[in-house]
Amino acid sequence: MFLRLPLLLLLFCGILSPLSAQTKVQLSLPDAVGLGGTEVMCVPVVADSFPQIISASFSIGWDTMAVEFVEARFGDNPLELDAMSTRTEDPDNFGIATISSDLMAFSVAPGTPLFEICFLGKQAEGFTKLTWQGFFAPEFAQEGTITAFPFDTIQGSLTYGANVATTVLPGDTNADGQVDHRDLLNIGLTYGLSGPARPTSATNFLQQLAPRWNLTFPGGLDYANADADGNGQIETADLALVNTYYAQTLPGTTYSEAPDVSDSAGPSLTINSPVSVDAGQPAELTIELGDGNTPDAVGYSLAFALEFDPEQVDVNSLTASFSNAYLGDDLLAITKISPLTEGRVEIALSRKDQVNTTLPGGELVRISYTPRARSDNESYSLSLEVIPNAFLRSDGSSAPLQRTTAEIMVAGSVSVREPAWAAALRISPNPFTAGPLTLHGDLPQLSGIEVFDLNGRRLQQHPGNARRVELGDLAPGVYLLKIKANGTEVTRRVVKQ
């Protein structure tokens, strides 16, 4: 508890204690911004240095033509201030005179807010200096001395109005009220740029006032939203807050998954994988954009989701590598499991140099995973789907993307061993250029042949005891034939030149 006493008395209160090694008190007021209007605007009084002080007095002054005093908010109240230690009779300043009630000095950590002083603006836009002038001149005392302790007081200001201030939510760079993988994109678009810092640079997940950068994304959102940590620099540390607050939302709202923005006018997000993998064994797939020769795949950043059945894939086995991404080798990237859907991986990656890649598509990410084994060790089909959420050019404009699906055969231990008749199977010609492929050998009655590409897409189906397969209409490439007989099956690779 502190009591209000004249400072001349305070100087004599402490006895016998040594002085602190710190050389002076330093209090500061930031250059704050506010929205104005009916919004109450509060400015912290910050103790940059406050060493073993037993008594203090000071005043804060402002321009009454610009602002009207509302109240002081004591928050954690490290000085234990109350109505007995404050004075507000004059309209243009607020005063503090306080002494430790037990006459024991104390310190506060550097950067500690002592309290906030709050105002309403008197016009749509305004400015006032915040000074240390008023009815209490700054004075401080330590235990064991009758000499006023040295101090610095650093004045600040309050500027307000819709043109100078905005509200931001750290990590929510697109201001949609939640943090998800798409928030990486605005950081990528503005990476390396600098602007005015938030006065307090707070990173708590609360809406905060920030000075406008007066630069905007398409749609008018200010760049200040991309400065997640408020230090005036857009950098990798801002992406760290996206990771920290991932899936958090404004109070009273719920997280929703990023919408599907599929557009058939754009290049396809595709899954490239072996058509068959072994259950319980590490496997790998790549997600690609276009085919490496798609002009519309030239871009800057993307966000998308990969969906699957979590009963079929061990979610904890998932890892992502962007080392071969066609967007470049110096990227921002994020990979997160959706908090709503266990079988959904949310991915975003972006360049950082404000220049589109010159490569017309290619690999985006390489994903390692382990497919689960069924209890009966039988094979099964694993369905995968890539859902586009955003595709941006370096100017922030949106470009279209197509979604895609793939089927991968997961071989159980029962099916790993090929049937005996597979040893006699031959396919010719292979490689081939045209004409039908012919199956040779002492084979049983076949029940069908299916043709797949390397992305697991079934291209043809030939029921019955077919021994010749026509693939002449297919583009040059590698294909897989799945040959079935007597409830068993064999997969063979063929190449069209």
C-alpha positions as CSV (number, residue, x, y, z in Angstrom):
1,M,0.0,0.0,0.0
2,F,1.2,3.5,-0.8
3,L,0.2,6.8,0.9
4,R,0.0,10.2,-0.6
5,L,2.6,12.5,1.1
6,P,4.5,15.6,0.0
7,L,7.8,14.7,-1.5
8,L,9.9,16.7,1.0
9,L,8.7,14.2,3.6
10,L,9.3,11.3,1.4
11,L,13.0,12.1,1.1
12,F,13.6,11.4,4.8
13,C,11.6,8.2,5.1
14,G,14.2,5.5,4.3
15,I,17.1,4.7,6.6
16,L,20.3,2.6,6.5
17,S,19.7,0.8,3.2
18,P,22.4,1.1,0.5
19,L,21.7,2.8,-2.9
20,S,20.9,0.6,-5.9
21,A,23.7,0.1,-8.4
22,Q,21.4,1.6,-11.1
23,T,22.2,5.2,-11.7
24,K,18.7,6.7,-12.3
25,V,15.0,6.3,-12.8
26,Q,13.7,6.4,-16.4
27,L,10.1,6.7,-17.2
28,S,8.8,7.0,-20.8
29,L,5.6,7.6,-22.7
30,P,5.3,6.1,-26.3
31,D,4.3,7.8,-29.4
32,A,0.9,6.1,-29.5
33,V,-1.9,6.0,-32.0
34,G,-5.7,5.7,-31.6
35,L,-8.8,5.4,-33.7
36,G,-10.6,8.4,-32.2
37,G,-14.3,8.8,-32.3
38,T,-16.0,7.1,-29.4
39,E,-13.0,4.8,-28.9
40,V,-11.2,5.3,-25.5
41,M,-7.5,5.6,-26.2
42,C,-5.0,4.5,-23.5
43,V,-1.3,5.2,-23.4
44,P,1.0,3.3,-21.0
45,V,3.4,4.9,-18.6
46,V,6.5,2.7,-18.8
47,A,9.3,2.2,-16.3
48,D,12.4,1.6,-18.3
49,S,14.4,1.8,-15.0
50,F,13.0,1.9,-11.5
51,P,15.7,0.8,-9.0
52,Q,14.9,0.5,-5.3
53,I,12.6,3.5,-5.2
54,I,10.7,4.2,-1.9
55,S,8.8,7.4,-3.1
56,A,7.9,9.1,-6.3
57,S,5.9,12.0,-7.7
58,F,5.3,13.2,-11.2
59,S,2.6,14.6,-13.5
60,I,1.6,13.9,-17.1
61,G,0.2,16.8,-19.2
62,W,-1.7,17.0,-22.5
63,D,-3.4,19.4,-24.9
64,T,-7.0,19.9,-23.8
65,M,-7.9,21.2,-27.3
66,A,-7.1,17.7,-28.7
67,V,-8.2,15.2,-26.0
68,E,-10.3,14.9,-22.9
69,F,-9.1,12.8,-19.9
70,V,-11.2,9.8,-19.1
71,E,-9.4,7.8,-16.5
72,A,-6.2,6.1,-15.3
73,R,-6.2,2.3,-15.6
74,F,-3.9,0.7,-13.1
75,G,-3.8,-2.9,-14.5
76,D,-1.3,-5.0,-12.5
77,N,-0.6,-1.8,-10.5
78,P,3.1,-2.4,-9.5
79,L,3.1,0.9,-7.5
80,E,-0.2,-0.1,-5.7
81,L,-1.7,3.3,-6.7
82,D,-5.1,4.4,-5.5
83,A,-7.3,7.5,-5.2
84,M,-5.1,8.7,-2.3
85,S,-2.0,8.8,-4.4
86,T,-3.4,10.5,-7.6
87,R,-4.6,14.0,-8.4
88,T,-6.8,14.9,-11.4
89,E,-8.3,18.3,-10.4
90,D,-6.8,20.2,-13.4
91,P,-8.1,19.3,-16.9
92,D,-4.7,19.2,-18.6
93,N,-2.7,16.9,-16.3
94,F,-2.7,13.9,-14.0
95,G,-0.5,13.6,-11.0
96,I,1.1,10.9,-8.8
97,A,2.6,11.3,-5.4
98,T,3.2,8.0,-3.5
99,I,5.4,6.4,-0.8
100,S,5.8,2.8,0.2
101,S,3.5,2.1,3.1
102,D,6.0,-0.2,4.8
103,L,8.9,2.1,4.0
104,M,10.6,-0.7,2.0
105,A,12.0,0.2,-1.4
106,F,11.4,-1.9,-4.4
107,S,12.3,-2.2,-8.1
108,V,10.3,-3.1,-11.2
109,A,11.6,-4.9,-14.3
110,P,12.6,-2.7,-17.2
111,G,9.7,-2.1,-19.6
112,T,7.0,-2.6,-17.0
113,P,3.9,-0.5,-17.5
114,L,3.1,1.4,-14.3
115,F,-0.4,2.3,-15.4
116,E,-2.3,3.7,-18.4
117,I,-3.7,7.1,-19.0
118,C,-6.9,7.2,-21.1
119,F,-8.5,9.8,-23.3
120,L,-11.3,10.6,-25.8
121,G,-10.6,12.6,-28.9
122,K,-12.3,15.9,-29.3
123,Q,-12.4,15.8,-33.1
124,A,-12.2,13.3,-36.0
125,E,-8.4,13.5,-36.1
126,G,-6.0,15.0,-33.6
127,F,-2.6,15.2,-32.0
128,T,-1.2,16.0,-28.5
129,K,2.1,15.8,-26.9
130,L,2.3,13.9,-23.7
131,T,4.7,15.7,-21.3
132,W,5.9,15.4,-17.7
133,Q,4.6,18.8,-16.9
134,G,2.0,19.6,-14.2
135,F,1.5,20.3,-10.6
136,F,4.0,17.5,-9.4
137,A,7.5,18.0,-10.8
138,P,9.2,14.6,-11.3
139,E,11.1,13.6,-8.1
140,F,12.2,10.2,-6.8
141,A,13.9,8.9,-3.7
142,Q,15.6,5.7,-2.6
143,E,15.9,4.2,0.9
144,G,18.6,5.6,3.1
145,T,19.0,9.0,1.4
146,I,17.7,12.5,1.7
147,T,18.9,13.4,-1.8
148,A,16.5,13.3,-4.8
149,F,17.5,10.4,-7.0
150,P,18.5,11.2,-10.6
151,F,15.9,10.5,-13.4
152,D,15.0,10.8,-17.1
153,T,11.5,11.4,-18.3
154,I,10.9,10.8,-22.0
155,Q,7.8,12.4,-23.4
156,G,5.5,10.8,-26.0
157,S,2.4,11.7,-28.0
158,L,-1.0,10.5,-29.1
159,T,-2.1,10.8,-32.7
160,Y,-5.6,9.6,-33.5
161,G,-8.0,9.2,-36.5
162,A,-9.0,6.5,-38.9
163,N,-6.3,7.7,-41.4
164,V,-3.4,7.2,-38.9
165,A,-4.5,4.0,-37.0
166,T,-5.9,0.6,-37.5
167,T,-6.6,-2.5,-35.4
168,V,-4.5,-5.7,-35.9
169,L,-4.7,-9.2,-34.4
170,P,-1.1,-10.7,-34.2
171,G,-0.9,-13.6,-36.6
172,D,-4.1,-12.8,-38.5
173,T,-2.5,-11.1,-41.4
174,N,-5.5,-11.2,-43.7
175,A,-7.9,-9.8,-41.0
176,D,-10.5,-12.6,-41.3
177,G,-10.7,-13.1,-37.5
178,Q,-8.7,-16.4,-37.4
179,V,-5.1,-17.6,-37.9
180,D,-4.5,-20.3,-40.6
181,H,-2.0,-21.2,-43.3
182,R,-3.3,-18.5,-45.6
183,D,-1.9,-15.9,-43.2
184,L,1.6,-16.8,-44.4
185,L,0.8,-15.3,-47.8
186,N,0.6,-11.6,-46.8
187,I,3.9,-12.0,-44.9
188,G,5.5,-13.4,-48.1
189,L,4.1,-10.6,-50.2
190,T,5.6,-7.9,-48.0
191,Y,8.7,-9.7,-46.7
192,G,11.6,-7.5,-45.9
193,L,9.6,-4.2,-45.9
194,S,9.6,-1.9,-42.9
195,G,7.1,0.7,-41.5
196,P,6.0,2.2,-38.3
197,A,6.2,-0.1,-35.3
198,R,3.3,-0.5,-32.8
199,P,4.0,1.6,-29.8
200,T,4.1,-1.4,-27.4
201,S,5.0,-4.1,-29.9
202,A,2.8,-6.5,-27.9
203,T,2.3,-10.0,-29.3
204,N,-0.5,-11.2,-27.1
205,F,-3.4,-12.6,-29.1
206,L,-5.6,-9.5,-28.6
207,Q,-6.8,-6.9,-31.0
208,Q,-4.3,-4.0,-30.9
209,L,-4.0,-0.5,-32.3
210,A,-1.2,0.0,-34.8
211,P,-0.1,3.0,-36.9
212,R,-1.0,2.6,-40.6
213,W,1.8,1.9,-43.0
214,N,-0.3,3.6,-45.8
215,L,0.5,0.7,-48.1
216,T,-2.3,-1.7,-48.8
217,F,-2.9,-5.2,-50.2
218,P,-5.5,-5.7,-53.0
219,G,-8.9,-5.0,-51.2
220,G,-7.5,-2.2,-49.1
221,L,-6.0,-4.0,-46.1
222,D,-3.1,-2.1,-44.6
223,Y,0.4,-3.7,-44.5
224,A,0.4,-3.2,-40.7
225,N,-1.6,-6.4,-40.5
226,A,1.4,-8.4,-41.9
227,D,3.7,-7.1,-39.1
228,A,2.5,-9.7,-36.7
229,D,4.9,-8.9,-33.9
230,G,4.6,-5.1,-34.3
231,N,8.3,-4.3,-34.5
232,G,8.1,-2.4,-37.8
233,Q,9.8,-5.1,-39.8
234,I,8.1,-7.9,-41.8
235,E,10.3,-11.0,-41.3
236,T,10.4,-14.7,-40.4
237,A,9.5,-13.8,-36.8
238,D,6.0,-12.8,-38.0
239,L,5.5,-16.3,-39.4
240,A,6.5,-17.6,-36.0
241,L,3.4,-15.9,-34.5
242,V,1.2,-17.6,-37.2
243,N,2.6,-20.9,-36.0
244,T,2.0,-19.9,-32.3
245,Y,-1.6,-18.8,-32.7
246,Y,-2.6,-21.3,-35.4
247,A,-6.4,-22.0,-35.4
248,Q,-7.1,-19.3,-32.8
249,T,-10.0,-16.9,-33.5
250,L,-11.5,-13.7,-32.2
251,P,-13.5,-14.2,-29.0
252,G,-17.0,-15.3,-29.7
253,T,-16.1,-16.8,-33.1
254,T,-15.2,-20.3,-34.2
255,Y,-12.5,-21.6,-36.5
256,S,-13.5,-22.6,-40.0
257,E,-11.4,-24.3,-42.6
258,A,-10.2,-22.3,-45.6
259,P,-12.7,-22.6,-48.4
260,D,-12.1,-24.5,-51.6
261,V,-11.3,-21.9,-54.4
262,S,-11.1,-24.5,-57.2
263,D,-11.4,-22.9,-60.7
264,S,-11.2,-25.0,-63.8
265,A,-9.6,-22.1,-65.7
266,G,-6.3,-22.6,-63.8
267,P,-3.6,-25.2,-63.7
268,S,-4.1,-28.4,-61.7
269,L,-2.6,-29.2,-58.3
270,T,-1.7,-32.9,-58.8
271,I,-0.4,-35.8,-56.7
272,N,2.5,-37.7,-58.0
273,S,3.0,-41.1,-56.3
274,P,3.8,-44.7,-57.0
275,V,0.5,-46.4,-57.9
276,S,1.2,-49.0,-55.1
277,V,2.9,-48.7,-51.7
278,D,3.3,-51.1,-48.8
279,A,1.2,-50.9,-45.7
280,G,3.2,-50.0,-42.5
281,Q,6.2,-48.9,-44.6
282,P,7.3,-45.2,-45.2
283,A,6.1,-43.9,-48.5
284,E,6.4,-40.6,-50.4
285,L,4.4,-38.5,-52.7
286,T,4.8,-35.1,-54.2
287,I,2.2,-32.3,-54.8
288,E,2.9,-30.5,-58.0
289,L,1.4,-27.5,-59.9
290,G,1.0,-28.0,-63.7
291,D,3.5,-30.2,-65.6
292,G,6.5,-27.9,-65.6
293,N,5.4,-26.4,-68.9
294,T,2.3,-24.5,-67.8
295,P,2.5,-20.7,-68.3
296,D,-0.4,-20.1,-65.8
297,A,1.6,-21.8,-63.1
298,V,4.0,-18.9,-62.9
299,G,3.3,-17.3,-59.5
300,Y,4.4,-16.2,-56.0
301,S,2.6,-18.1,-53.3
302,L,0.0,-20.8,-52.7
303,A,-2.1,-22.3,-49.9
304,F,-3.8,-25.6,-50.2
305,A,-4.9,-28.7,-48.2
306,L,-4.3,-32.4,-48.6
307,E,-7.2,-34.6,-47.3
308,F,-7.2,-38.3,-46.6
309,D,-8.8,-40.9,-44.3
310,P,-6.9,-40.8,-41.0
311,E,-7.8,-44.4,-40.4
312,Q,-5.6,-45.2,-43.4
313,V,-2.6,-42.8,-42.8
314,D,-0.6,-42.4,-39.6
315,V,-1.0,-38.7,-39.1
316,N,2.0,-38.6,-36.8
317,S,4.2,-39.9,-39.6
318,L,3.6,-36.9,-41.9
319,T,6.6,-34.7,-42.8
320,A,6.9,-32.1,-45.5
321,S,10.0,-31.0,-47.5
322,F,10.0,-27.9,-49.7
323,S,13.7,-28.3,-50.8
324,N,12.7,-29.0,-54.4
325,A,9.9,-26.5,-54.7
326,Y,9.7,-24.9,-58.1
327,L,8.9,-21.5,-56.4
328,G,12.6,-21.3,-55.3
329,D,15.0,-22.4,-52.6
330,D,14.5,-19.5,-50.1
331,L,10.8,-19.8,-49.1
332,L,8.5,-19.2,-46.2
333,A,6.5,-22.4,-45.6
334,I,4.0,-23.8,-43.1
335,T,2.5,-27.3,-42.6
336,K,-0.3,-27.9,-40.0
337,I,-2.9,-30.6,-39.2
338,S,-6.3,-29.0,-39.3
339,P,-7.8,-28.6,-35.8
340,L,-11.2,-29.6,-37.2
341,T,-10.4,-32.5,-39.5
342,E,-7.6,-35.0,-38.4
343,G,-7.2,-36.2,-42.0
344,R,-6.4,-32.7,-43.4
345,V,-3.0,-31.2,-43.8
346,E,-2.9,-27.4,-44.4
347,I,0.1,-26.2,-46.4
348,A,1.3,-22.8,-47.6
349,L,4.5,-21.6,-49.2
350,S,5.7,-18.3,-50.6
351,R,8.6,-16.5,-52.2
352,K,10.1,-13.5,-50.3
353,D,11.5,-11.3,-53.0
354,Q,8.3,-9.7,-54.5
355,V,9.1,-11.3,-57.9
356,N,7.2,-14.2,-59.5
357,T,9.0,-17.4,-60.2
358,T,10.0,-17.7,-63.8
359,L,9.4,-21.5,-63.9
360,P,6.1,-22.6,-65.3
361,G,5.1,-25.1,-62.6
362,G,6.6,-28.1,-61.0
363,E,7.0,-29.7,-57.5
364,L,5.6,-27.8,-54.5
365,V,6.2,-30.1,-51.6
366,R,7.4,-33.7,-51.0
367,I,5.4,-35.5,-48.3
368,S,6.5,-38.5,-46.4
369,Y,3.9,-40.7,-44.7
370,T,3.2,-44.2,-43.5
371,P,0.0,-45.9,-44.6
372,R,-1.6,-48.0,-41.9
373,A,-2.1,-51.8,-42.3
374,R,-5.5,-53.3,-42.1
375,S,-6.3,-55.7,-39.4
376,D,-6.7,-58.5,-42.0
377,N,-3.5,-57.4,-43.8
378,E,-5.4,-57.1,-47.0
379,S,-4.7,-54.4,-49.7
380,Y,-6.9,-51.4,-50.0
381,S,-7.3,-48.2,-52.0
382,L,-6.1,-44.9,-50.3
383,S,-7.9,-41.8,-51.6
384,L,-6.2,-38.5,-51.6
385,E,-7.5,-35.0,-52.5
386,V,-5.7,-31.7,-52.9
387,I,-7.9,-28.7,-52.3
388,P,-6.7,-25.2,-53.4
389,N,-7.2,-22.3,-50.9
390,A,-5.2,-19.5,-52.6
391,F,-2.8,-18.8,-55.5
392,L,-1.2,-15.4,-55.7
393,R,1.0,-13.4,-58.0
394,S,3.7,-11.1,-56.7
395,D,1.3,-8.1,-56.9
396,G,-1.1,-9.8,-54.6
397,S,-3.7,-10.6,-57.3
398,S,-5.4,-14.0,-57.2
399,A,-4.9,-16.7,-59.9
400,P,-7.1,-19.8,-60.5
401,L,-6.2,-23.3,-59.5
402,Q,-7.8,-26.7,-60.0
403,R,-8.2,-29.4,-57.4
404,T,-7.3,-33.1,-58.0
405,T,-7.8,-36.6,-56.5
406,A,-5.6,-39.7,-56.6
407,E,-6.0,-43.3,-55.7
408,I,-3.0,-45.2,-54.3
409,M,-3.0,-49.0,-53.8
410,V,-1.8,-49.9,-50.3
411,A,-0.5,-53.5,-50.4
412,G,-1.1,-55.6,-47.3
413,S,1.2,-58.4,-46.3
414,V,-1.2,-60.9,-47.8
415,S,-0.8,-59.3,-51.2
416,V,2.9,-58.6,-51.1
417,R,3.6,-62.1,-52.3
418,E,2.7,-62.4,-56.0
419,P,0.7,-65.4,-57.1
420,A,2.6,-68.2,-58.8
421,W,1.2,-67.5,-62.2
422,A,2.9,-64.1,-62.2
423,A,6.3,-65.7,-62.8
424,A,5.2,-66.8,-66.3
425,L,3.7,-63.3,-67.2
426,R,5.4,-61.4,-70.1
427,I,4.1,-58.2,-71.8
428,S,5.3,-57.2,-75.3
429,P,6.2,-54.9,-76.8
430,N,7.6,-53.0,-73.8
431,P,8.6,-50.2,-74.4
432,F,6.1,-49.6,-77.2
433,T,5.1,-46.8,-79.6
434,A,1.8,-47.9,-81.0
435,G,-0.5,-50.9,-81.4
436,P,-1.8,-53.3,-78.7
437,L,0.2,-54.8,-75.9
438,T,0.0,-58.6,-75.6
439,L,0.1,-60.7,-72.5
440,H,2.1,-64.0,-72.9
441,G,2.7,-67.0,-70.7
442,D,0.9,-69.9,-69.1
443,L,-1.7,-67.7,-67.4
444,P,-5.0,-68.7,-65.8
445,Q,-8.4,-67.3,-66.9
446,L,-8.1,-63.5,-66.4
447,S,-10.9,-61.5,-64.8
448,G,-9.8,-58.1,-66.0
449,I,-7.1,-55.6,-66.7
450,E,-7.0,-51.9,-65.5
451,V,-4.7,-49.2,-66.7
452,F,-3.4,-46.4,-64.3
453,D,-1.1,-43.4,-64.7
454,L,1.6,-42.7,-62.1
455,N,-0.8,-40.5,-60.1
456,G,-3.0,-43.4,-59.5
457,R,-5.8,-42.4,-61.9
458,R,-7.5,-45.2,-63.7
459,L,-7.5,-44.6,-67.4
460,Q,-8.9,-47.8,-68.8
461,Q,-10.8,-50.9,-67.7
462,H,-10.9,-54.1,-69.7
463,P,-13.1,-56.8,-68.1
464,G,-12.9,-60.5,-68.8
465,N,-10.1,-62.7,-70.2
466,A,-8.4,-59.9,-72.2
467,R,-5.0,-60.8,-73.5
468,R,-4.5,-57.7,-75.7
469,V,-4.7,-54.1,-74.5
470,E,-4.8,-51.1,-76.8
471,L,-2.9,-48.1,-75.4
472,G,-2.1,-46.4,-78.6
473,D,-4.2,-43.3,-77.8
474,L,-2.3,-42.6,-74.6
475,A,0.4,-39.9,-74.5
476,P,4.0,-41.0,-74.1
477,G,4.8,-41.9,-70.6
478,V,4.9,-44.6,-67.9
479,Y,1.7,-46.6,-67.1
480,L,0.8,-49.4,-64.8
481,L,-1.3,-52.5,-65.7
482,K,-3.2,-54.2,-62.9
483,I,-3.9,-57.8,-64.1
484,K,-6.5,-59.8,-62.1
485,A,-7.1,-63.6,-62.0
486,N,-8.6,-66.0,-59.5
487,G,-9.0,-63.3,-56.8
488,T,-5.3,-62.3,-57.1
489,E,-3.7,-59.5,-59.0
490,V,-0.3,-58.4,-60.4
491,T,0.9,-54.9,-61.3
492,R,3.4,-54.3,-64.2
493,R,5.0,-51.1,-65.5
494,V,4.9,-50.3,-69.2
495,V,6.4,-47.4,-71.1
496,K,5.1,-45.7,-74.2
497,Q,7.8,-43.9,-76.2
